[in-house]
Amino acid sequence: MTTMETSKPALGLRAWLMSERPASRRQAALGRAYVAWCTFARNRLALLGLFIILGLALVAALAPWLAPYRPEVGDLMTSRLLPPSAEHWMGTDDQGRDIFSRLLHGSRITLLVVTLVALLAAPIGLLVGTVAGFMGGWVDAVLMRVTDIFLAFPRLILALAFVAALGPGIENAVLAIALTSWPPYARIARAETLSLRNADFIAAVQLMGASKARIIGRHIMPLCLPSVIVRVTLDMAGIILTAAGLGFLGLGAQPPMPEWGAMIAAGRQYVLDQWWVAAGPGLAIFIVSLAFNLLGDGLRDALDPKAVE
């Protein structure tokens, strides 16, 4: 089979995806996804961020098999504060625990926190914003004033207040961060809804007798979702830093859990002489936060409805 013959199916598939007159909803959805992927793939930095995050997910899944040592157990007699070496790639901490092994297991906690916060905060913000924007009137005023109250406080300070009330722990830290993360998503969803609620297709659905709940859930929320997803991705770095800040202050994951913020807190008194204790988790936080920012920038370009292909 020649090269020209093998390329025909690919060209046919691309033409089918790029068709200006799709024959079904499935073809239209796949076409939009293909255009978004092509736009995203042209951004090399966004691809780098995606690969780093996928690598982090793979490392988190395989952490028990990749880590050379147990993350909670150390040897105070012979392995305390050892510098990086062939035996301990990133050195050991003040308890004689291997820092590299703790970083691998700590990636699980980081991914758990950002995933749970996104799953909790994004739906709340999307629901509040779309309901406020579509209903208007006193409903809009009440929901937006509540949103303004949450936005009036810095996220970390508000999260500290919630954790202080709920008690330290990874579960309470996730809940506190989620309760402080939804207002920006509500603002974005409301702005999108205000631009959609007077559209012709919304009027047509109303004339067909659709309820307000159905219009919001079936027609407005899906159109607001891309903007919310982009904002959530861009906020991942802030969520990681907030979780690390709570861990640093002893209000997040509790010892001996290998949480990156708590690891930095444990190494702050050795930062001048045994720099590797705090440098490892600090570098991990920096790389993952940068990766989420790069991914968010790429998704913003790919999912922009105003972009012209």
Order of alpha helices (4+ residues) and beta strands (2+ residues): alpha-alpha-alpha-alpha-alpha-alpha-alpha-alpha-alpha-alpha-alpha-alpha
